[in-house]
Amino acid sequence: MNGSVAVQSVSIEGDGSIVAFKPNEQSEVTLKDLARGKVDIPWAEQWIMKSRDHHRRYQILVARPPEAPPPAGFPVIYLLDANSVFGTMVEAVRLQSRRPDKTGIVPAVIVGIGYPVDGPFAPERFYDLTPAATKEYLNRADSTPLPEQGGAAHFLKFIEEELKPQIEDEFPVDRSRQTIFGHSLGGLFVLYALFAKPHAFQSYIAGSPSLHWNESFLLEAEREFAKGWQPEANRIELLLGVGEMEKTHVSRNCDRALALSERLAALSGRGLDVEYKEFEGEGHVSVLPVLISRALRLALRPKP
């Protein structure tokens, strides 16, 4: 059998739906033709938001669980660089939260913040994710000039004053269980957000943070944060995750992240829990899936 069937003319839309059947016209349509269609992420949607102050455009992607929310709402994860990692995060949560009694992970709303581009990254991330322009580097690895930088304060304001209110209006989220997840420059932004507005989230996940990026600025922000730290009722959690293979990189960001975790551990008795995790055999990019799984166990564990 060659996998084809004789039918009497079926018209098929691009999305795979059958829209017409003509019994008087002979046609041969393969089973593959009948079955092929577009793949979507279930229970997910996207739209474009423009920030009020700087008119920057963001592609917002949201996935919510299909089941009814708990009385307080679902936990929510705000995910940076969503163009590159939204699908990975959503499917990890969807699969691992099916049996919270077995996995220790409950369902959550995932809010991805990306850009209206086709690729996994956009130049605009250099502006949004960096608190100050770098003094150490002028060009990228390919010798092209770096894009504009230093807009993290504006980006954090957009998240807090524009994005969060819309999400809270449209989706059943628990404001006492908010997580922010970022990797590389996104990890740098997560740390900036912790230092600048520590109670904006309850869990901060900084993967392979670019701590070499204007290091003096972040060190000063860290000092001011530690000096002014005031714990609230809910503890704040920080996970610093890196890949073992990153230790050989000239930036020495693994050493910097470990040293940062040790300094911040001094606040552990005052409402800040800090974990440093090095993932064996992983590099700067391959660390993402395992970091996501570790982050879910931190941010989405069932309430006692």
C-alpha positions, 0 to 999 in steps of 0.5 A, spaced: 500 500 500 502 506 498 499 510 503 494 514 498 487 513 498 482 515 492 477 520 494 472 524 490 476 531 490 477 534 497 479 541 498 484 542 504 485 549 507 492 551 509 491 549 516 489 542 514 481 543 515 477 540 510 472 545 507 469 542 500 467 535 498 466 534 490 463 527 489 463 528 481 471 530 481 476 524 481 482 526 485 487 522 489 489 525 496 494 522 500 493 520 508 499 525 509 495 531 506 489 529 510 493 529 517 498 535 516 496 541 519 499 547 523 502 546 530 500 550 536 501 551 543 495 549 547 492 554 551 497 559 549 496 566 546 500 572 544 499 580 543 503 586 542 504 591 547 507 598 546 510 601 553 507 608 554 514 612 556 518 609 551 514 606 545 518 600 545 514 594 542 514 587 546 511 581 544 507 578 550 506 570 550 501 567 555 500 560 557 495 558 562 493 551 565 486 548 562 484 547 569 480 551 574 485 556 578 485 555 586 482 560 590 488 564 590 489 564 583 495 560 579 503 562 581 505 566 575 512 566 572 515 572 568 519 569 562 525 574 559 527 572 552 521 569 550 522 568 543 527 563 545 525 559 550 517 560 551 515 553 548 521 550 553 518 553 559 511 552 557 511 544 556 516 543 562 510 546 566 505 542 563 508 536 563 511 536 570 505 539 573 500 534 571 501 530 578 503 535 583 503 529 588 509 526 584 513 531 581 512 537 587 510 542 581 503 545 581 500 548 574 502 556 573 501 561 568 507 563 564 508 570 561 513 570 556 516 577 554 519 577 547 520 582 541 516 582 534 521 578 530 522 571 527 529 569 530 530 567 538 533 574 540 532 581 538 538 587 538 533 590 543 534 586 549 541 589 550 537 595 552 532 592 556 536 587 560 542 592 562 542 597 567 548 601 564 552 601 558 558 596 559 565 599 559 569 593 558 566 591 551 565 596 545 563 590 540 560 583 539 564 577 538 564 578 530 566 585 531 560 589 530 558 595 534 554 593 540 546 595 540 544 601 545 544 599 552 542 601 559 534 601 559 533 596 565 530 601 569 525 603 564 524 595 562 522 594 569 517 600 570 514 597 564 513 590 567 511 593 574 506 598 571 503 596 565 504 588 564 503 586 570 496 590 571 494 587 565 496 580 566 492 580 573 486 583 570 485 578 565 488 571 568 487 568 575 494 569 578 496 569 585 500 575 586 504 572 592 507 567 588 510 571 582 517 569 579 522 572 574 526 568 570 532 570 565 538 567 562 545 571 560 543 578 559 536 576 562 540 573 568 543 580 569 536 583 569 533 578 574 539 580 579 538 588 577 530 587 579 532 584 585 537 589 587 532 595 585 525 592 587 526 586 591 519 585 593 516 585 586 517 578 585 518 572 590 522 568 586 528 570 582 531 565 577 538 568 574 541 563 569 548 564 567 548 571 569 552 576 565 556 579 571 561 581 567 557 587 564 559 593 567 561 589 573 562 596 578 555 598 577 552 591 579 556 591 585 554 598 587 547 596 586 548 589 590 551 593 596 546 598 596 541 592 596 544 589 602 545 595 606 537 597 605 534 590 605 528 589 609 525 583 609 517 582 609 512 576 611 514 572 605 521 570 604 525 572 597 528 566 593 534 567 589 537 561 584 543 562 581 544 557 576 550 556 571 553 550 566 559 547 568 562 548 562 562 555 562 567 555 568 572 556 562 570 562 559 574 568 559 568 572 563 569 568 569 562 569 570 561 562 574 566 565 579 562 571 580 556 568 581 558 563 586 562 569 590 555 573 589 551 567 592 556 567 598 556 574 599 548 574 599 548 568 604 549 573 609 542 575 609 539 568 609 537 569 616 533 575 614 528 573 609 533 571 603 534 564 601 540 564 596 542 557 592 547 557 587 547 551 582 552 548 577 549 543 572 554 538 570 556 537 563 552 543 561 554 549 557 551 556 556 545 554 552 544 547 554 543 549 561 537 552 560 532 546 560 535 543 566 535 550 569 528 550 568 526 544 571 530 546 577 527 553 577 520 549 577 521 545 583 523 552 587 517 556 584 512 552 583 512 547 589 505 546 592 503 550 598 504 547 605 
